[in-house]
Amino acid sequence: MGDSFYLAKIGQQVPNKNILLAGVVFMAESVKILNPEKTVLVPDLGAGCSLVQSSPFDQYLAWRRQYPDALCVTYINSSAEVKSISDVIITSSNAAQIIESIPADRRILFGPDQHLGKWLSKKLNRPMIFWSGSCQVHVLFNEKRLFELIQQHPDAVVIAHPECDESVLQHASVVGATSKLLDEVKNNPAKKFIVATETGIFHQMKKLRPDVELIQAPVMDENCACNDCPYMKMNTLEKIKAALTNFKPEVTLDETLRLKAATSLNNMMKITSGQTVQWPERFTQ
């Protein structure tokens, strides 16, 4: 269990030739890109992602071509096709390390999550050009209702994922990837947390700290379960059992596409393991 970066690494490290990734399809694609010899299964091929949908390949390519001298930093929440025209992939847990490895004189394109990009740009004091995508779950957290909730629970620690809008992030004591939010709940002696991210994290938090009170940050419509990712919730025990029994659905990729996409993912792996990457001077596709 872990975030996209952790699961991509584990996919390379395990000796098993068959992997079932209970998550969304872009995560399974990343494992397949890095492990072409392995069979990668998913419970449901329909488990997509709003960020993938909001960054169609043709439009992302046209955007890239507008800035041929820039390096394209792409969030792992993207299609294999988009990864194939990116220079390096990042996750929310390793983004700062990767961006800081890019020479200061190089322009940076950042996509597809503009909110994560803007948070990183401000945190690292690094100008970027943003794709206008956003996560349909995180963008719906509402600042006004969050402010009211904080007044009701002044003893609560507010923690948030950087895919949230800046107006929400400004109220958080801790902003970080899933792994960082889990660590905060585990290690902070506080007894109450307001959590601005997808609800699936609550199960793990409760396992780590059964003694704490966890309060979901509010969205605009209090009658809507909009902070549940509909794609993640497509994974069920029944579908997992069926995939293991029938050995499908299987994630497959055209080898030419896989090789192109592997460059950006491998650059991520190199940088996070302390290696140096040779960046291209221009984008030529």
Contacts in CASP RR format, 6 or more apart in sequence:
PFRMAT RR
TARGET T0000
AUTHOR 0000-0000-0000
METHOD contacts of the structure
MODEL  1
MGDSFYLAKIGQQVPNKNILLAGVVFMAESVKILNPEKTVLVPDLGAGCS
LVQSSPFDQYLAWRRQYPDALCVTYINSSAEVKSISDVIITSSNAAQIIE
SIPADRRILFGPDQHLGKWLSKKLNRPMIFWSGSCQVHVLFNEKRLFELI
QQHPDAVVIAHPECDESVLQHASVVGATSKLLDEVKNNPAKKFIVATETG
IFHQMKKLRPDVELIQAPVMDENCACNDCPYMKMNTLEKIKAALTNFKPE
VTLDETLRLKAATSLNNMMKITSGQTVQWPERFTQ
1 204 0 8 1.000
2 178 0 8 1.000
2 179 0 8 1.000
3 91 0 8 1.000
3 92 0 8 1.000
3 93 0 8 1.000
3 177 0 8 1.000
3 178 0 8 1.000
3 179 0 8 1.000
4 26 0 8 1.000
4 27 0 8 1.000
4 30 0 8 1.000
4 76 0 8 1.000
4 77 0 8 1.000
4 91 0 8 1.000
5 76 0 8 1.000
5 91 0 8 1.000
5 93 0 8 1.000
5 94 0 8 1.000
5 268 0 8 1.000
5 272 0 8 1.000
6 93 0 8 1.000
6 179 0 8 1.000
7 21 0 8 1.000
7 27 0 8 1.000
7 30 0 8 1.000
7 31 0 8 1.000
8 27 0 8 1.000
8 30 0 8 1.000
8 31 0 8 1.000
8 34 0 8 1.000
8 76 0 8 1.000
8 265 0 8 1.000
8 269 0 8 1.000
9 269 0 8 1.000
11 19 0 8 1.000
11 31 0 8 1.000
11 34 0 8 1.000
11 35 0 8 1.000
11 38 0 8 1.000
12 34 0 8 1.000
12 35 0 8 1.000
12 269 0 8 1.000
16 38 0 8 1.000
17 37 0 8 1.000
17 38 0 8 1.000
17 39 0 8 1.000
18 38 0 8 1.000
18 39 0 8 1.000
18 41 0 8 1.000
18 247 0 8 1.000
19 31 0 8 1.000
19 35 0 8 1.000
19 38 0 8 1.000
19 39 0 8 1.000
19 40 0 8 1.000
19 41 0 8 1.000
20 40 0 8 1.000
20 41 0 8 1.000
20 42 0 8 1.000
20 43 0 8 1.000
20 240 0 8 1.000
20 243 0 8 1.000
20 244 0 8 1.000
21 27 0 8 1.000
21 28 0 8 1.000
21 31 0 8 1.000
21 40 0 8 1.000
21 41 0 8 1.000
21 42 0 8 1.000
22 42 0 8 1.000
22 43 0 8 1.000
22 235 0 8 1.000
22 240 0 8 1.000
23 42 0 8 1.000
23 43 0 8 1.000
23 47 0 8 1.000
23 232 0 8 1.000
23 235 0 8 1.000
24 47 0 8 1.000
24 48 0 8 1.000
24 49 0 8 1.000
24 231 0 8 1.000
24 232 0 8 1.000
25 42 0 8 1.000
25 45 0 8 1.000
25 46 0 8 1.000
25 47 0 8 1.000
25 48 0 8 1.000
25 49 0 8 1.000
25 251 0 8 1.000
26 48 0 8 1.000
26 49 0 8 1.000
26 52 0 8 1.000
26 76 0 8 1.000
26 77 0 8 1.000
26 78 0 8 1.000
26 79 0 8 1.000
26 80 0 8 1.000
27 76 0 8 1.000
28 40 0 8 1.000
28 41 0 8 1.000
28 42 0 8 1.000
28 251 0 8 1.000
29 79 0 8 1.000
29 80 0 8 1.000
29 251 0 8 1.000
29 253 0 8 1.000
29 261 0 8 1.000
30 76 0 8 1.000
30 83 0 8 1.000
30 89 0 8 1.000
30 265 0 8 1.000
31 38 0 8 1.000
31 40 0 8 1.000
31 251 0 8 1.000
32 38 0 8 1.000
32 40 0 8 1.000
32 251 0 8 1.000
32 252 0 8 1.000
32 253 0 8 1.000
32 258 0 8 1.000
33 80 0 8 1.000
33 83 0 8 1.000
33 253 0 8 1.000
33 258 0 8 1.000
33 261 0 8 1.000
33 262 0 8 1.000
33 265 0 8 1.000
34 262 0 8 1.000
34 265 0 8 1.000
34 266 0 8 1.000
34 269 0 8 1.000
36 253 0 8 1.000
36 255 0 8 1.000
36 258 0 8 1.000
39 247 0 8 1.000
39 250 0 8 1.000
40 250 0 8 1.000
40 251 0 8 1.000
41 243 0 8 1.000
41 244 0 8 1.000
41 247 0 8 1.000
41 248 0 8 1.000
41 249 0 8 1.000
41 250 0 8 1.000
41 251 0 8 1.000
42 243 0 8 1.000
42 249 0 8 1.000
42 251 0 8 1.000
43 234 0 8 1.000
43 235 0 8 1.000
43 236 0 8 1.000
43 239 0 8 1.000
43 240 0 8 1.000
43 242 0 8 1.000
43 243 0 8 1.000
43 249 0 8 1.000
44 234 0 8 1.000
44 235 0 8 1.000
44 239 0 8 1.000
44 249 0 8 1.000
45 249 0 8 1.000
45 251 0 8 1.000
46 231 0 8 1.000
46 234 0 8 1.000
47 231 0 8 1.000
47 232 0 8 1.000
47 234 0 8 1.000
47 235 0 8 1.000
48 231 0 8 1.000
49 77 0 8 1.000
49 231 0 8 1.000
50 134 0 8 1.000
50 135 0 8 1.000
50 136 0 8 1.000
50 137 0 8 1.000
50 231 0 8 1.000
51 75 0 8 1.000
51 77 0 8 1.000
51 78 0 8 1.000
51 112 0 8 1.000
51 113 0 8 1.000
51 133 0 8 1.000
51 134 0 8 1.000
51 135 0 8 1.000
52 77 0 8 1.000
52 78 0 8 1.000
52 79 0 8 1.000
52 82 0 8 1.000
52 112 0 8 1.000
54 112 0 8 1.000
54 132 0 8 1.000
54 133 0 8 1.000
54 134 0 8 1.000
55 78 0 8 1.000
55 79 0 8 1.000
55 82 0 8 1.000
55 111 0 8 1.000
55 112 0 8 1.000
55 131 0 8 1.000
55 133 0 8 1.000
57 79 0 8 1.000
57 81 0 8 1.000
57 82 0 8 1.000
57 85 0 8 1.000
60 82 0 8 1.000
60 85 0 8 1.000
60 112 0 8 1.000
60 131 0 8 1.000
61 85 0 8 1.000
61 285 0 8 1.000
63 109 0 8 1.000
63 131 0 8 1.000
64 72 0 8 1.000
64 85 0 8 1.000
64 109 0 8 1.000
64 283 0 8 1.000
64 285 0 8 1.000
65 283 0 8 1.000
65 285 0 8 1.000
67 107 0 8 1.000
67 109 0 8 1.000
67 129 0 8 1.000
67 283 0 8 1.000
68 282 0 8 1.000
68 283 0 8 1.000
68 284 0 8 1.000
69 106 0 8 1.000
69 107 0 8 1.000
69 281 0 8 1.000
69 282 0 8 1.000
69 283 0 8 1.000
70 106 0 8 1.000
70 107 0 8 1.000
70 108 0 8 1.000
70 109 0 8 1.000
70 129 0 8 1.000
70 283 0 8 1.000
71 87 0 8 1.000
71 88 0 8 1.000
71 102 0 8 1.000
71 106 0 8 1.000
71 107 0 8 1.000
71 108 0 8 1.000
71 109 0 8 1.000
71 279 0 8 1.000
71 280 0 8 1.000
72 85 0 8 1.000
72 86 0 8 1.000
72 87 0 8 1.000
72 88 0 8 1.000
72 108 0 8 1.000
72 109 0 8 1.000
72 111 0 8 1.000
72 283 0 8 1.000
73 86 0 8 1.000
73 87 0 8 1.000
73 88 0 8 1.000
73 90 0 8 1.000
73 95 0 8 1.000
73 98 0 8 1.000
73 99 0 8 1.000
73 102 0 8 1.000
73 108 0 8 1.000
73 109 0 8 1.000
73 110 0 8 1.000
73 111 0 8 1.000
73 128 0 8 1.000
74 82 0 8 1.000
74 83 0 8 1.000
74 86 0 8 1.000
74 88 0 8 1.000
74 89 0 8 1.000
74 90 0 8 1.000
74 110 0 8 1.000
74 111 0 8 1.000
74 112 0 8 1.000
74 264 0 8 1.000
75 89 0 8 1.000
75 90 0 8 1.000
75 91 0 8 1.000
75 92 0 8 1.000
75 95 0 8 1.000
75 110 0 8 1.000
75 111 0 8 1.000
75 112 0 8 1.000
75 113 0 8 1.000
75 116 0 8 1.000
76 89 0 8 1.000
76 90 0 8 1.000
76 91 0 8 1.000
76 268 0 8 1.000
77 112 0 8 1.000
77 113 0 8 1.000
77 135 0 8 1.000
78 86 0 8 1.000
78 89 0 8 1.000
78 111 0 8 1.000
78 112 0 8 1.000
80 253 0 8 1.000
80 257 0 8 1.000
80 258 0 8 1.000
80 261 0 8 1.000
81 257 0 8 1.000
81 261 0 8 1.000
82 112 0 8 1.000
83 89 0 8 1.000
83 260 0 8 1.000
83 261 0 8 1.000
83 264 0 8 1.000
83 265 0 8 1.000
84 257 0 8 1.000
84 260 0 8 1.000
84 261 0 8 1.000
84 263 0 8 1.000
84 264 0 8 1.000
85 260 0 8 1.000
85 283 0 8 1.000
85 285 0 8 1.000
86 264 0 8 1.000
87 264 0 8 1.000
87 267 0 8 1.000
87 279 0 8 1.000
87 280 0 8 1.000
88 98 0 8 1.000
88 102 0 8 1.000
88 264 0 8 1.000
88 267 0 8 1.000
88 268 0 8 1.000
88 271 0 8 1.000
88 277 0 8 1.000
89 264 0 8 1.000
89 265 0 8 1.000
89 267 0 8 1.000
89 268 0 8 1.000
90 98 0 8 1.000
90 99 0 8 1.000
90 268 0 8 1.000
91 177 0 8 1.000
91 268 0 8 1.000
92 116 0 8 1.000
92 161 0 8 1.000
92 162 0 8 1.000
92 163 0 8 1.000
92 176 0 8 1.000
92 177 0 8 1.000
92 178 0 8 1.000
93 176 0 8 1.000
93 177 0 8 1.000
93 178 0 8 1.000
93 179 0 8 1.000
93 180 0 8 1.000
94 268 0 8 1.000
94 271 0 8 1.000
94 272 0 8 1.000
95 116 0 8 1.000
95 117 0 8 1.000
95 120 0 8 1.000
96 120 0 8 1.000
96 123 0 8 1.000
96 124 0 8 1.000
97 271 0 8 1.000
97 272 0 8 1.000
98 268 0 8 1.000
98 271 0 8 1.000
98 272 0 8 1.000
99 108 0 8 1.000
99 120 0 8 1.000
99 124 0 8 1.000
99 126 0 8 1.000
100 124 0 8 1.000
101 271 0 8 1.000
101 277 0 8 1.000
102 108 0 8 1.000
102 279 0 8 1.000
103 279 0 8 1.000
106 279 0 8 1.000
107 127 0 8 1.000
107 129 0 8 1.000
108 126 0 8 1.000
108 127 0 8 1.000
108 128 0 8 1.000
108 129 0 8 1.000
109 128 0 8 1.000
109 129 0 8 1.000
109 131 0 8 1.000
110 116 0 8 1.000
110 117 0 8 1.000
110 120 0 8 1.000
110 121 0 8 1.000
110 128 0 8 1.000
110 129 0 8 1.000
110 130 0 8 1.000
110 131 0 8 1.000
111 117 0 8 1.000
111 130 0 8 1.000
111 131 0 8 1.000
111 133 0 8 1.000
112 131 0 8 1.000
112 133 0 8 1.000
113 131 0 8 1.000
113 133 0 8 1.000
113 134 0 8 1.000
113 135 0 8 1.000
113 163 0 8 1.000
114 130 0 8 1.000
114 131 0 8 1.000
114 132 0 8 1.000
114 133 0 8 1.000
114 134 0 8 1.000
115 134 0 8 1.000
115 135 0 8 1.000
115 138 0 8 1.000
115 139 0 8 1.000
115 162 0 8 1.000
115 163 0 8 1.000
115 164 0 8 1.000
115 165 0 8 1.000
115 166 0 8 1.000
116 162 0 8 1.000
116 163 0 8 1.000
117 128 0 8 1.000
117 130 0 8 1.000
117 162 0 8 1.000
118 130 0 8 1.000
118 166 0 8 1.000
119 162 0 8 1.000
119 166 0 8 1.000
119 169 0 8 1.000
119 175 0 8 1.000
120 126 0 8 1.000
120 128 0 8 1.000
120 162 0 8 1.000
121 127 0 8 1.000
121 128 0 8 1.000
122 166 0 8 1.000
134 163 0 8 1.000
135 163 0 8 1.000
136 226 0 8 1.000
137 163 0 8 1.000
137 198 0 8 1.000
137 226 0 8 1.000
137 227 0 8 1.000
137 228 0 8 1.000
137 229 0 8 1.000
138 161 0 8 1.000
138 163 0 8 1.000
138 164 0 8 1.000
138 165 0 8 1.000
138 196 0 8 1.000
138 197 0 8 1.000
138 198 0 8 1.000
139 163 0 8 1.000
139 164 0 8 1.000
139 165 0 8 1.000
140 219 0 8 1.000
140 220 0 8 1.000
140 226 0 8 1.000
140 227 0 8 1.000
141 160 0 8 1.000
141 164 0 8 1.000
141 165 0 8 1.000
141 168 0 8 1.000
141 196 0 8 1.000
141 217 0 8 1.000
141 218 0 8 1.000
141 219 0 8 1.000
141 227 0 8 1.000
142 168 0 8 1.000
142 218 0 8 1.000
142 219 0 8 1.000
142 220 0 8 1.000
143 165 0 8 1.000
143 167 0 8 1.000
143 168 0 8 1.000
143 171 0 8 1.000
145 218 0 8 1.000
145 219 0 8 1.000
145 220 0 8 1.000
145 222 0 8 1.000
146 158 0 8 1.000
146 168 0 8 1.000
146 171 0 8 1.000
146 194 0 8 1.000
146 196 0 8 1.000
146 217 0 8 1.000
146 218 0 8 1.000
147 171 0 8 1.000
149 194 0 8 1.000
149 215 0 8 1.000
149 217 0 8 1.000
149 218 0 8 1.000
150 156 0 8 1.000
150 158 0 8 1.000
150 171 0 8 1.000
150 194 0 8 1.000
153 192 0 8 1.000
153 194 0 8 1.000
153 215 0 8 1.000
155 190 0 8 1.000
155 191 0 8 1.000
155 192 0 8 1.000
156 190 0 8 1.000
156 192 0 8 1.000
156 193 0 8 1.000
156 194 0 8 1.000
156 213 0 8 1.000
156 215 0 8 1.000
157 173 0 8 1.000
157 174 0 8 1.000
157 184 0 8 1.000
157 188 0 8 1.000
157 190 0 8 1.000
157 192 0 8 1.000
157 193 0 8 1.000
157 194 0 8 1.000
158 171 0 8 1.000
158 172 0 8 1.000
158 173 0 8 1.000
158 174 0 8 1.000
158 193 0 8 1.000
158 194 0 8 1.000
158 196 0 8 1.000
158 217 0 8 1.000
159 172 0 8 1.000
159 173 0 8 1.000
159 174 0 8 1.000
159 175 0 8 1.000
159 176 0 8 1.000
159 181 0 8 1.000
159 184 0 8 1.000
159 185 0 8 1.000
159 193 0 8 1.000
159 194 0 8 1.000
159 195 0 8 1.000
159 196 0 8 1.000
159 197 0 8 1.000
160 168 0 8 1.000
160 169 0 8 1.000
160 171 0 8 1.000
160 172 0 8 1.000
160 174 0 8 1.000
160 175 0 8 1.000
160 176 0 8 1.000
160 181 0 8 1.000
160 195 0 8 1.000
160 196 0 8 1.000
160 197 0 8 1.000
160 217 0 8 1.000
161 175 0 8 1.000
161 176 0 8 1.000
161 177 0 8 1.000
161 178 0 8 1.000
161 181 0 8 1.000
161 196 0 8 1.000
161 197 0 8 1.000
161 198 0 8 1.000
162 169 0 8 1.000
162 175 0 8 1.000
162 176 0 8 1.000
162 177 0 8 1.000
163 197 0 8 1.000
164 172 0 8 1.000
164 196 0 8 1.000
164 197 0 8 1.000
168 196 0 8 1.000
168 217 0 8 1.000
169 175 0 8 1.000
172 196 0 8 1.000
174 180 0 8 1.000
174 181 0 8 1.000
174 184 0 8 1.000
178 197 0 8 1.000
178 201 0 8 1.000
181 195 0 8 1.000
181 197 0 8 1.000
181 201 0 8 1.000
181 205 0 8 1.000
182 201 0 8 1.000
182 204 0 8 1.000
182 205 0 8 1.000
182 208 0 8 1.000
184 193 0 8 1.000
185 193 0 8 1.000
185 205 0 8 1.000
185 208 0 8 1.000
185 209 0 8 1.000
185 212 0 8 1.000
185 214 0 8 1.000
186 208 0 8 1.000
186 209 0 8 1.000
190 212 0 8 1.000
191 211 0 8 1.000
191 212 0 8 1.000
191 213 0 8 1.000
192 212 0 8 1.000
192 213 0 8 1.000
192 215 0 8 1.000
193 205 0 8 1.000
193 212 0 8 1.000
193 213 0 8 1.000
193 214 0 8 1.000
193 215 0 8 1.000
194 215 0 8 1.000
194 216 0 8 1.000
194 217 0 8 1.000
195 201 0 8 1.000
195 202 0 8 1.000
195 205 0 8 1.000
195 214 0 8 1.000
195 215 0 8 1.000
195 216 0 8 1.000
195 217 0 8 1.000
196 217 0 8 1.000
197 217 0 8 1.000
198 227 0 8 1.000
198 228 0 8 1.000
198 229 0 8 1.000
198 232 0 8 1.000
199 216 0 8 1.000
199 227 0 8 1.000
199 228 0 8 1.000
200 228 0 8 1.000
200 229 0 8 1.000
200 232 0 8 1.000
202 214 0 8 1.000
202 216 0 8 1.000
205 212 0 8 1.000
205 214 0 8 1.000
206 214 0 8 1.000
216 227 0 8 1.000
217 227 0 8 1.000
219 226 0 8 1.000
219 227 0 8 1.000
243 249 0 8 1.000
253 261 0 8 1.000
267 277 0 8 1.000
270 276 0 8 1.000
270 277 0 8 1.000
271 277 0 8 1.000
END
